[in-house]
Amino acid sequence: MAGGTFLYHTIPMQRFSPPSSRVRVAVVIPAFNEETSLPLVLRSIPGDRVDQVVVVDNGSTDNTSSVALAHGSTVIVEERRGYGAACQAGLNYLRGDPPEIVVFLDADFSDHPEEMPDLLAPILEDGCDLVVGTRLKGRAEPGALLPQARFGNWLATLLLRRLYGVPYTDLGPFRAARYRRLMELGMRDPDFGWTVEMQARAALAGWKTAEVPVSYRRRIGVSKITGTLSGSLRAGLKILYTLFRIRFLAG
């Protein structure tokens, strides 16, 4: 084990095995106690567009890992708690056989994995480096985006426009990026600031980026972040700190 991360188990990727002649796509799914929702997520991923799915078990106490394995995913266990730590563990694992594009997807079935081709299109057709799925311009089920999440998104994207000059409308977790460029970006945040850090660093690096409207539904279970007032406050403060640190304190 190195840095708190280890490979739990791998089985042949029978479901995710499209022709090798096209662009290779890997999906990274951070997961913490998502045994109920994870099968729905994995079954909805378009298998003809994806070569590998890596589920990062972030210290679950339920059957998250077993469920992921049963659905043909590679499972990584990341013992360090935090959304960013889990995402980075998935990226590090992919270094062994790097894809051209990596897609991030939540494990709570709030995203619509079948819309993944919409995220990939600006990279494949327009040369974008990063594509963020915006829930604010898509179809959000009533109650899916809680008021605190909407306010946090509004404030963070306002600061992204003012401080970084990029016109985002959302910090949506459903996103796609060129793998090699992302690995050069210097991502550091281990928890709530991961998504906004990516957008801020990409802006400073001069990446070509885009937003694509995506659908969003109420998640299965209670959110670990926006599901409580304390979680929302911690996430909001961390996002604000991350934006100012990267812009004014050299990262």
Backbone as a ProteinNet text record, in pm:
[ID]
protein_1_A
[PRIMARY]
MAGGTFLYHTIPMQRFSPPSSRVRVAVVIPAFNEETSLPLVLRSIPGDRVDQVVVVDNGSTDNTSSVALAHGSTVIVEERRGYGAACQAGLNYLRGDPPEIVVFLDADFSDHPEEMPDLLAPILEDGCDLVVGTRLKGRAEPGALLPQARFGNWLATLLLRRLYGVPYTDLGPFRAARYRRLMELGMRDPDFGWTVEMQARAALAGWKTAEVPVSYRRRIGVSKITGTLSGSLRAGLKILYTLFRIRFLAG
[TERTIARY]
85	0	88	52.4	128.4	33.3	62.4	-18.8	-163.7	-190.9	-325.9	-414	-358.1	-438.5	-389.9	-482.5	-439.1	-547.8	-504.2	-595.2	-664.9	-796	-873.6	-883.2	-923.6	-938	-973.8	-939.4	-976.2	-1029	-1137.2	-1186.1	-1190.4	-1191	-1190.9	-1307.2	-1277.9	-1377.8	-1462.3	-1545.4	-1622.8	-1729.5	-1789.6	-1897.5	-1843.7	-1729	-1673	-1554.5	-1582.3	-1476.2	-1507.7	-1515.9	-1543.4	-1421.7	-1433.3	-1320.6	-1201.9	-1082.1	-961.7	-919.5	-982.7	-941.5	-984.8	-1083.9	-1131.5	-1067.1	-1097.9	-1042	-1077	-976.8	-997.9	-1053	-1160	-1228.3	-1234.2	-1195.5	-1209.2	-1301	-1374.6	-1465.1	-1415	-1407.4	-1369.6	-1490.7	-1527.9	-1645.7	-1602.5	-1591.2	-1566.2	-1692.6	-1677.8	-1797.3	-1773.9	-1870.7	-1867.5	-2006.3	-2017.2	-2144	-2255.6	-2233.9	-2330.8	-2375.1	-2388.3	-2423.6	-2560.9	-2652.1	-2786.8	-2790	-2724.1	-2729.8	-2628	-2515.2	-2406.9	-2446.2	-2524	-2563.4	-2640.2	-2724.5	-2799.9	-2706.1	-2605.3	-2506.7	-2431.4	-2380.7	-2297.2	-2375.6	-2501.4	-2583	-2619.5	-2611.3	-2649.7	-2532	-2411.6	-2294.9	-2297.2	-2282.2	-2283.5	-2158.6	-2175.5	-2062.5	-1990.4	-2057.6	-1992.9	-1902	-1903.4	-1818.5	-1707.8	-1710.4	-1620.9	-1536.5	-1406.7	-1313.9	-1295.7	-1304.2	-1278.9	-1352.9	-1403.8	-1466.9	-1389.7	-1345.2	-1272.8	-1358.6	-1401.5	-1475.9	-1377.4	-1372.1	-1281.3	-1362.5	-1346.5	-1415.5	-1342.8	-1409.7	-1345.3	-1373	-1354.1	-1370.5	-1510.6	-1580.9	-1719	-1726.9	-1839.7	-1864.9	-1976	-2023.2	-2125.3	-2063.8	-2144	-2096.2	-2063.8	-2022.9	-1992.3	-1891.4	-1782	-1677.9	-1730.2	-1803.5	-1855.5	-1952.4	-2035.8	-2131.4	-2057.8	-1954.9	-1878.1	-1811.4	-1754.6	-1689.1	-1789.7	-1906.6	-2008.1	-2055.9	-2035.9	-2078.9	-1962.8	-1850.8	-1741.3	-1648.9	-1644.6	-1557.8	-1427.4	-1326.2	-1205.8	-1232.1	-1188.4	-1211.3	-1078	-1067.3	-953.8	-1005	-931.7	-967.8	-876.7	-935.2	-861.3	-902.7	-810.8	-843.7	-852.6	-785.5	-795.3	-931.3	-1011.2	-1144.6	-1138.5	-1225.9	-1234.9	-1259.6	-1347.9	-1383	-1260.2	-1181.3	-1062.1	-960.1	-942.6	-848.8	-892.3	-1023.4	-1074.5	-1055.3	-1085.5	-1067.2	-921	-831.3	-688.5	-638.6	-691.6	-653.4	-690.9	-810	-850.7	-760.1	-723.6	-633.3	-496.9	-446.5	-315.2	-315.5	-423.3	-431.8	-425.2	-487.6	-493.5	-359	-262	-129.5	-70.3	-107	-52.1	-90.3	-206.4	-254.9	-343.8	-283	-360.3	-458.9	-579.8	-679.3	-651.8	-720.7	-712	-806.3	-920.6	-1019.3	-1061.9	-1076.6	-1130.7	-1258.9	-1360.4	-1489.9	-1510.7	-1555.7	-1588.2	-1739.5	-1783.5	-1926.5	-1953.4	-2059.4	-2093.2	-2160.3	-2153.4	-2205.5	-2346.5	-2408.4	-2538.6	-2657.1	-2630.7	-2732.4	-2806.6	-2743.7	-2802.7	-2773.7	-2659	-2625.3	-2694.5	-2691.2	-2746.6	-2630.7	-2573.4	-2456.2	-2479.8	-2602.9	-2631.7	-2608.4	-2593.4	-2564.5	-2415.7	-2334.4	-2189.6	-2143.6	-2205.7	-2163.2	-2170.4	-2263.8	-2273.2	-2151	-2096.4	-1975.9	-1852.8	-1849	-1732.5	-1724.3	-1838.2	-1841.2	-1753.4	-1754.9	-1669	-1519.1	-1481.5	-1340.7	-1305.9	-1391.6	-1364.4	-1381.1	-1475.7	-1508.8	-1454.4	-1438.1	-1397.4	-1261.9	-1195.1	-1062.2	-1058.9	-1168.8	-1170.2	-1083.9	-1035.2	-955.9	-1040.2	-1142.3	-1227.8	-1371	-1463.1	-1605.9	-1678.3	-1752.2	-1825.9	-1974.4	-2039.9	-2184.2	-2253.9	-2329.9	-2399.4	-2543.3	-2574.3	-2709.5	-2803.2	-2745.7	-2826.2	-2889.1	-2827.9	-2881.6	-2951.1	-2945.9	-3009.1	-3143.6	-3186	-3315.1	-3291.6	-3318.6	-3300	-3434.9	-3443.5	-3565.6	-3593.8	-3718.8	-3750.4	-3695.1	-3622.7	-3564.7	-3427.9	-3379.3	-3248	-3134.9	-3145.8	-3046.5	-3103.1	-3050.6	-3100.4	-3062.8	-3135.1	-3106.9	-2962.7	-2903.6	-2765.8	-2668.9	-2703.5	-2618.4	-2629.3	-2750.2	-2768.7	-2694.6	-2704.7	-2634.8	-2483.5	-2433.8	-2289.7	-2238.3	-2314.8	-2276	-2273.3	-2377	-2384.2	-2263.7	-2230.1	-2118.7	-1985.1	-1965.6	-1838.5	-1819.3	-1925.3	-1911.3	-1897.1	-1956.6	-1935	-1787.4	-1726.5	-1584.3	-1497.1	-1537.7	-1462.9	-1463.8	-1576.3	-1583.5	-1499.2	-1510.6	-1442.1	-1291.5	-1251.9	-1110.7	-1033.6	-1104.6	-1036.3	-1082.9	-1190.4	-1237	-1301.1	-1358.9	-1422	-1570.6	-1659.4	-1803.9	-1876.6	-1835.5	-1906.3	-2037.3	-2130.3	-2254.7	-2268.5	-2176	-2191.6	-2054.8	-2048.2	-1930.8	-1963.6	-2049.4	-2101.3	-1994.4	-2018	-1919.7	-1912.5	-2017.6	-2020.6	-1942	-1818.9	-1728.2	-1629.6	-1569.8	-1472.6	-1351.8	-1234.2	-1110.9	-1011	-918.4	-806.9	-716	-694.9	-626.7	-486.9	-405.5	-266	-256.7	-339.6	-338.8	-381.9	-481.8	-528.7	-420.1	-342.2	-234.8	-123.1	-114.3	-13.2	-62.5	-187.4	-248.8	-208.1	-160	-116.3	-229.4	-329.8	-443.3	-397.3	-451.5	-405.7	-517.6	-633.8	-735.6	-788.6	-792.4	-836.8	-986.3	-1060.1	-1201.6	-1293.1	-1361.2	-1469.2	-1424.2	-1297.2	-1251.1	-1206.3	-1215.8	-1159.4	-1216.3	-1348.8	-1408.4	-1373.9	-1387.8	-1357.7	-1208.3	-1125.7	-981.7	-948.5	-1011.5	-987.3	-1023.1	-1139.2	-1183.2	-1092.3	-1048.4	-960.9	-823.5	-765.3	-632.5	-637.6	-745.1	-758.9	-764.5	-831.5	-839.2	-700.6	-624.6	-490.3	-396.7	-422.1	-337.9	-379.4	-486.6	-530.5	-599.3	-662.8	-731.7	-852.4	-883.3	-1008.6	-1115	-1217.4	-1318.4	-1459.1	-1553.2	-1692.4	-1784	-1907.5	-2013.8	-2117.8	-2175.2	-2280.5	-2397.2	-2518.9	-2634	-2651.4	-2672.4	-2696.6	-2817.8	-2878.6	-2993.1	-2944.9	-3032.3	-2995.2	-3120.2	-3107.6	-3221.7	-3183.1	-3283.3	-3255.5	-3173.6	-3070.1	-2981.2	-3047.6	-2993.8	-3037.3	-2957.5	-3027.7	-2959.3	-2939.8	-2866.6	-2843.1	-2704.1	-2694.9	-2565.8	-2471.4	-2345.8	-2245.7	-2202.3	-2235.7	-2192.3	-2311.4	-2399.7	-2510.9	-2630.1	-2622.8	-2735.1	-2750.5	-2647.2	-2654	-2605.3	-2649.6	-2607.6	-2457.7	-2406.2	-2263	-2180.1	-2226.4	-2154.3	-2153.8	-2266.1	-2274.6	-2181.9	-2177.5	-2090.8	-1944.2	-1905.9	-1766.3	-1727.9	-1818.2	-1789.7	-1778.8	-1871.1	-1868.7	-1742.2	-1702	-1579.8	-1457.3	-1455.3	-1340.2	-1332.3	-1446.6	-1448.1	-1397.8	-1443.7	-1398.8	-1248.5	-1202.9	-1059.8	-977.1	-1024.3	-951	-938.6	-1045.6	-1042.4	-944	-942.8	-852.4	-707.9	-689.4	-553	-485.7	-554.6	-494.5	-467.8	-558.5	-542.6	-438	-430.3	-346.5	-226.6	-228.4	-119.2	-37.1	-45.2	33.4	7.5	-118.4	-158.2	-160.2
-119.1	0	123.3	226.1	348.2	465.9	555.4	674.4	646.6	532.4	502	440.2	410.6	357.8	219.2	128.6	-0.5	-58.5	-146.9	-214.4	-326.7	-321.6	-422.8	-549.8	-533.3	-650.4	-602.3	-677.4	-644.1	-768.7	-752.8	-862.8	-814.9	-904	-861.1	-767.5	-663.2	-562.5	-609.5	-706.3	-766.3	-671.2	-594.1	-507	-381.8	-333.9	-211.8	-246.6	-294.3	-339.5	-301.6	-170.7	-128.3	-145.8	-123.5	-140	-55.1	-109.9	-40.1	69.9	79.3	177.2	318.7	335.6	468.9	520.8	647	712	633.4	607.5	531.5	622.3	575.7	652.2	568.1	628.1	563.3	647.7	581.8	648.9	625	732.1	723.1	760.5	671.5	692.3	683.6	796.1	789.9	743.8	656.4	599.3	576.2	615.3	589.5	542.5	414.1	353.2	377.4	331.8	351.8	218.4	114	-17.2	-19.6	67.6	69.3	138.7	251.3	331.2	289	236.5	207.3	113.4	6.9	-78.2	-1.6	92.7	172.6	259.6	314.9	397.2	313.4	199.9	117.9	61.5	27.1	-25	82.8	209	318.9	373.2	331.7	379.5	319.3	400.5	346.7	262.8	132.1	40.9	49.9	100.7	111	232.4	319.4	438.4	433.9	334.9	332.4	205.7	222.2	108.9	52.4	138.9	92.8	180.7	117	188.7	156.4	261.2	246.1	304.4	218.9	262.6	274.4	391.8	415.4	410	302.6	284.4	366.7	468.8	564.2	531.4	403.9	361.5	316.6	259	216.2	106	105	-1.1	-94.6	-73.9	-161.9	-245.4	-290.1	-378.6	-304.7	-180.1	-100.9	-171.2	-219.9	-284.5	-410	-492.7	-616.5	-588.6	-488.4	-450.8	-403.7	-321.9	-271.6	-385.3	-478.7	-593.1	-677	-696	-778.7	-718.1	-587.9	-519.8	-489.3	-557.2	-548.2	-430.6	-368.8	-254.3	-296.8	-214.4	-224	-147.8	-201.7	-136.8	-99.3	27.4	78.5	118	86	130.3	245.2	359.2	476	501.7	478.6	488	631.9	722.9	864.2	916.9	961.4	1008.8	1141.6	1157.9	1283.8	1262.3	1344.9	1331.9	1348.6	1450.1	1473.4	1361.5	1309.4	1198.9	1076.5	1050.3	935.7	955.3	1075.3	1101.5	1088.2	1141.7	1134.7	990.9	909.9	768.4	698.6	729.9	672.5	715.7	843.6	893.8	826	811.7	749.6	604.8	534.1	396.1	389.3	480.6	479	508.9	551.9	577.4	452.3	336.6	213.1	187.9	233.2	219.1	339	455.2	580	590.5	633.9	660.4	797.4	827.3	961.4	1057.2	1006.6	1089.2	1019.3	1097.4	1043.9	1119	1043.4	1099.2	1074.2	1177.3	1163.5	1159.4	1070.1	1043.3	1008.3	1066.1	1034	897.9	839.1	703.9	702.3	819.2	824.4	823.2	808.8	803.1	935.9	1045.2	1176.1	1221.3	1181.8	1210.7	1110.8	1140.3	1050.8	1000.7	885.3	837	820.4	796.1	777.2	903.9	1017.6	1143.2	1166	1067.7	1079.6	1120.3	1069	1114.1	1265.8	1332	1477.3	1544.5	1484.9	1538.1	1513.9	1401.7	1366.2	1445.7	1485.6	1548.6	1672.2	1768.9	1886.4	1854.2	1745.5	1704.8	1639.9	1550.8	1476.2	1560.7	1652.7	1727.8	1870.1	1932.9	2073.1	2096.1	1989.9	2004.3	2059.1	2048.5	2096.4	2007.5	2066.8	1992.9	1949.6	2028.2	2000.5	2035.8	1946.4	1971.1	1943.8	2042.4	2030.9	2020.5	1921.6	1910.2	2009	2102	2201.1	2159.9	2145.2	2107.8	2227.6	2348.7	2469.8	2497.5	2449.2	2469.6	2344.6	2237	2113.2	2094.2	1967.8	1933.7	1876.8	1960	1918.2	1881	1760.6	1716.7	1806.8	1843.5	1925.1	1862	1941.3	1893.4	1831	1815.3	1752.8	1845.4	1973	2072.6	2152.4	2128.3	2195.6	2343.8	2428.2	2571.8	2605.4	2535.4	2564.9	2529.1	2424.7	2388	2491.4	2539.5	2641.8	2771	2811.3	2932.9	2915.7	2800.5	2775.5	2777.1	2715.7	2717.8	2860.3	2936.7	3075.3	3156.2	3146.3	3223.5	3178.5	3047.5	2995.8	3031.9	3020.5	3052.6	3203.1	3282.9	3427.7	3459.6	3394.2	3416.7	3362.2	3252.8	3202.4	3303.5	3370	3472.5	3594.1	3640.1	3762.7	3743.2	3631.5	3609.5	3539.7	3458	3375.3	3401.6	3476.7	3511.9	3399.7	3301.2	3188.2	3184.8	3174.4	3188.4	3058.6	2989.7	2869.1	2903.1	2808	2821.5	2715.7	2619.6	2507.8	2447.8	2381.3	2302.2	2154	2119	1983.2	1875.6	1767.8	1658.8	1572.4	1573.5	1494.8	1574.4	1529.5	1605.9	1514	1565.5	1488.1	1575.4	1513.2	1587.4	1499.2	1562.3	1488.9	1441.6	1311.7	1252.5	1308.4	1310.3	1352.6	1498.8	1583.2	1724	1739	1660.8	1668	1625.9	1525.9	1479.7	1582.8	1675	1781.1	1906.1	1906.4	2027.1	2058.8	1957.7	1981.7	1985.3	1900.8	1895	1852.7	1921.2	1894.6	1871.8	1930.1	1930.2	1789.8	1746.9	1611.1	1597.6	1708.1	1691.3	1783.1	1876.1	1951.8	2042.6	2084.9	2182.7	2124.5	1993.5	1927.6	1980.6	1991.8	2030.4	2174.4	2265.8	2405.7	2426.8	2348.5	2356.8	2322.3	2218.2	2179.2	2292.6	2355.2	2462.2	2584.8	2615.9	2731.4	2707.6	2592.5	2563	2552	2496.4	2488.1	2627.1	2720.9	2858.4	2922.3	2904.9	2963.2	2899.3	2773	2702.3	2730.7	2806.2	2839.9	2727.3	2636.1	2524.8	2574.1	2500	2520.9	2438	2504.3	2436	2462.7	2384.7	2400.9	2350.2	2396.9	2343.6	2278.2	2168.3	2097.8	2076.6	2113.1	2088	1939	1903.3	1763.8	1756.6	1640.6	1617.2	1582.2	1602.5	1577.3	1536.9	1434	1386.5	1379.4	1363.9	1349.3	1223.7	1239.6	1127.8	1021.9	900.6	793.2	804.9	815.2	834.6	982.5	1010.4	1147.5	1191.8	1313.2	1365.8	1382.3	1346	1363.2	1508.1	1590	1730	1822.1	1830.6	1925.4	1871.8	1748	1690.4	1745.1	1812.8	1871.9	2015.4	2097.1	2237.1	2248.3	2168.1	2174.4	2131.6	2028.4	1984.8	2091	2158.6	2265.1	2380	2417.1	2526.6	2491.7	2370	2327.8	2328.6	2276.3	2272	2412.5	2501.4	2637.7	2711.2	2699.1	2766.3	2711	2580.2	2520.9	2565.4	2576.6	2620.9	2764.4	2851.4	2990	2998.6	2924.9	2924.8	2876.6	2771.4	2715.8	2817.5	2888.2	2987.2	3099.9	3149.6	3258.9	3209.3	3088.5	3035.8	3018.6	2957.4	2932.3	3063.2	3159.5	3284.9	3376.8	3383.9	3485.9	3431.6	3301.9	3246.1	3144.5	3149.2	3061.6	2914.5	2880.1	2740.7	2671.9
0	0	0	-83.7	-91.7	-80.1	15.3	28.4	64.1	125.1	168.1	62.6	-54.3	-164.1	-202.3	-230.2	-281.7	-371.4	-458.6	-549.7	-475.1	-474.5	-402.7	-484.7	-611.3	-697.2	-836.5	-936	-1072.8	-1140.3	-1216.8	-1298	-1442	-1540.2	-1680.3	-1709.8	-1787.2	-1819	-1937.1	-1916.6	-2025.1	-2078.2	-1989.2	-2033.4	-2101.7	-2056.3	-2109.4	-2199	-2318.9	-2409.4	-2553.7	-2582.8	-2719.9	-2807.7	-2939.6	-3030.4	-2988.7	-2997.5	-2953.2	-3048.5	-3165.4	-3264.9	-3229.8	-3141.7	-3110.3	-2981.4	-2949.1	-2831	-2704.7	-2621.6	-2498.7	-2389.3	-2324.8	-2220.4	-2093.5	-1982.3	-1851.8	-1764.6	-1677.1	-1584.3	-1442.1	-1362.9	-1222.3	-1137.9	-1045.5	-960.7	-813.7	-743.4	-598.8	-528.2	-429.5	-366.2	-217.2	-137.5	6.5	48.6	80.6	122.7	20.7	-100.5	-209.1	-270.6	-187.1	-240.6	-307.4	-266.4	-323.3	-458.6	-469.1	-591.3	-696	-654	-747.3	-861.6	-837.6	-950.8	-1058.2	-1017.8	-1114.4	-1197.1	-1131.9	-1202.6	-1304.8	-1262.4	-1349.6	-1467.2	-1444.3	-1553.8	-1655.4	-1615	-1704.3	-1785.7	-1756.3	-1830.3	-1970.5	-2074.6	-2212	-2238.9	-2235.1	-2248.8	-2380.9	-2485.6	-2615.7	-2626.4	-2522.9	-2525.6	-2422.2	-2333.4	-2217.8	-2218.1	-2193.3	-2189.9	-2050	-1948.7	-1812.6	-1713.3	-1610.4	-1500	-1372.4	-1302.9	-1177.2	-1066.2	-975.2	-857.8	-742.2	-682.2	-570	-441.1	-367.3	-240.1	-134.8	-86.1	4.4	151.4	185.9	324.3	358.9	262.4	285.7	390.7	462.1	559.4	511.7	389.1	333.2	220.6	126.6	20	-110.3	-99.8	-219.1	-308.9	-252.7	-333.7	-402.5	-330	-387.8	-501.4	-483.5	-588.3	-713	-693.3	-807.4	-883.5	-812.3	-876.3	-954.4	-896.9	-962.2	-1093.3	-1109.7	-1231.7	-1325.9	-1305.9	-1402.1	-1387	-1269.7	-1247.2	-1180.6	-1198.4	-1117.6	-988.8	-876.1	-747.2	-683.7	-645.7	-569.8	-433.4	-329.2	-195	-156.4	-127.5	-79.6	64.6	156.3	298	347.4	277.9	316.4	273.4	367.8	337.2	262.9	166.9	95.5	-52.1	-109	-250	-339.5	-311.1	-392.4	-380.8	-260	-240.9	-320.4	-323.1	-397.9	-547.9	-597.8	-741	-781	-698.4	-730.5	-728.8	-637.6	-633.2	-763.4	-815	-942.7	-1056.5	-1059.3	-1162.4	-1153.7	-1033.2	-1015.5	-1063.4	-1036.6	-1083.6	-1235.4	-1302.9	-1449.5	-1515.6	-1438.9	-1496.5	-1560.9	-1511.1	-1564.7	-1709.3	-1748.6	-1886	-1914.5	-1934	-1935.8	-2051.1	-2021.6	-2126.4	-2188.2	-2293.6	-2350.8	-2279.5	-2236.1	-2167.2	-2039	-1932.4	-1807.3	-1774.7	-1734.3	-1696.2	-1547.9	-1476	-1334.1	-1319	-1233.3	-1218.1	-1072.7	-1015.1	-876.3	-866.7	-747.4	-725.1	-670.4	-653.3	-587.1	-683.9	-814.2	-919.6	-936.7	-895.7	-921.6	-1064.6	-1118.1	-1257.1	-1350	-1479.1	-1580.7	-1667.9	-1633.7	-1708.2	-1857.4	-1897.5	-2039.3	-2120.2	-2053	-2122	-2144.2	-2111.1	-2125.3	-2265.3	-2373.6	-2507.3	-2525.6	-2456.3	-2465.3	-2403.8	-2297.4	-2235	-2321	-2388.6	-2468.5	-2598.3	-2651.8	-2784.1	-2795.5	-2700.8	-2716.8	-2715.8	-2649.6	-2650.9	-2783.8	-2828.9	-2951.5	-3077.2	-3075.5	-3196.6	-3199.1	-3080.5	-3076.8	-3011	-2968.1	-2910	-2769.6	-2695.9	-2558	-2468.9	-2360.2	-2261.8	-2142	-2110.3	-1994.8	-2030.3	-1996.6	-2017.7	-1885.8	-1838	-1713	-1743.8	-1686.2	-1700.5	-1608.7	-1665.9	-1584.4	-1559.1	-1432.4	-1391.3	-1395.8	-1389.4	-1389	-1525.2	-1632.1	-1766.1	-1819.9	-1742.4	-1785	-1718.1	-1710.7	-1651.4	-1511.4	-1410.9	-1272.2	-1211.1	-1159.5	-1092.7	-972	-946.7	-829.2	-701.3	-624.6	-499.9	-513.5	-636.9	-655.5	-613.4	-650.7	-611	-494.1	-375.7	-256.7	-259.8	-187.7	-189.4	-155.2	-58.8	-22.3	-134.2	-211.1	-323.9	-435.4	-460.2	-563.3	-526.5	-399.6	-357	-366.3	-320.6	-327.3	-469.3	-560.8	-701.6	-756.5	-721.8	-769.9	-724.2	-596.3	-542.7	-601.8	-609.6	-661.9	-809.1	-887.4	-1029.7	-1051.4	-963.8	-970.1	-948.5	-851	-824.4	-937.5	-998	-1112.5	-1226.9	-1245.7	-1350.4	-1314	-1189.2	-1148.6	-1132.2	-1076.1	-1045.3	-1157	-1235.8	-1334.9	-1478.3	-1494	-1626.9	-1705.2	-1634.6	-1703.1	-1667.2	-1766.7	-1743.8	-1711.3	-1604.8	-1564.1	-1494.6	-1497.7	-1422.7	-1313.6	-1308.2	-1215.7	-1183.4	-1068.6	-1029.5	-1040.9	-1133.5	-1143.5	-1142.8	-1068	-1059	-1184.1	-1267.2	-1391.4	-1495.7	-1525.4	-1610.4	-1680	-1785.1	-1863.1	-1891.7	-1897.6	-1923.3	-1996.1	-2065.2	-2125.1	-2011.8	-2007.2	-1891.7	-1870.4	-1973.1	-1955.3	-1912	-1966.8	-1928	-1782.2	-1742.2	-1604.7	-1507.1	-1542.9	-1454.4	-1441.5	-1535.4	-1530.8	-1459.3	-1417.3	-1365	-1221.1	-1148.8	-1011	-910.5	-929.6	-837.4	-698.7	-596	-460.1	-359	-382	-277.6	-250.5	-122.7	-91.6	-67.4	-67.1	-32.4	-111.8	-46.7	-108.4	-222.7	-220.6	-319.3	-451.2	-469.7	-588	-719.3	-728	-855.8	-892.3	-796.2	-827.6	-849.2	-781.2	-804.5	-949.4	-1002.3	-1140.4	-1236.4	-1212.3	-1301.3	-1291	-1168.3	-1149.6	-1212	-1187.5	-1242.8	-1394.8	-1447.6	-1593.1	-1654.3	-1586.6	-1636.9	-1639.5	-1532.5	-1526.9	-1628.9	-1661	-1758.1	-1901.8	-1921.1	-2055.3	-2129.3	-2057.3	-2121.4	-2200.8	-2304.3	-2376.8	-2306.4	-2254.9	-2174.6	-2229	-2181.5	-2223.8	-2113.9	-2117.3	-2033.4	-2122.5	-2073.3	-2146.1	-2049.7	-2088	-1999.7	-1973.5	-1847.1	-1809.7	-1718.2	-1715.4	-1627.6	-1487.4	-1390.9	-1251.7	-1174.9	-1090.7	-1012.4	-864.8	-782.3	-639.4	-616.7	-540.6	-516.6	-429.9	-433.7	-345.2	-216	-103.6	23.3	52.9	159.8	205.2	163.7	107.9	66	184.1	163.5	269.5	283.3	184.2	185.7	204.8	104.6	111.6	188.8	235.8	308.4	449	501.2	634.2	628	723	726.6	751.2	844.7	874.4	753.7	682.7	563.7	456.6	438.8	338.9	374.4	501.7	545.1	524.8	561	543.2	396.2	313.1	170.2	112.6	153.4	102.3	140.1	264.1	308.6	237	216.9	149.9	4.3	-61.3	-200.9	-212	-123.2	-125.4	-98.4	0.9	33.4	-84.8	-150.3	-264.6	-376.6	-407.2	-515.1	-485.9	-362.9	-328.9	-316.2	-263.3	-248.4	-383.3	-477.4	-607.2	-681.8	-668.9	-743.3	-684.9	-551.4	-490	-412.7	-381.7	-300.7	-378.6	-510.8	-599.2	-570.6	-550.5	-543.3	-415.3
[MASK]
+++++++++++++++++++++++++++++++++++++++++++++++++++++++++++++++++++++++++++++++++++++++++++++++++++++++++++++++++++++++++++++++++++++++++++++++++++++++++++++++++++++++++++++++++++++++++++++++++++++++++++++++++++++++++++++++++++++++++++++++++++++++++++

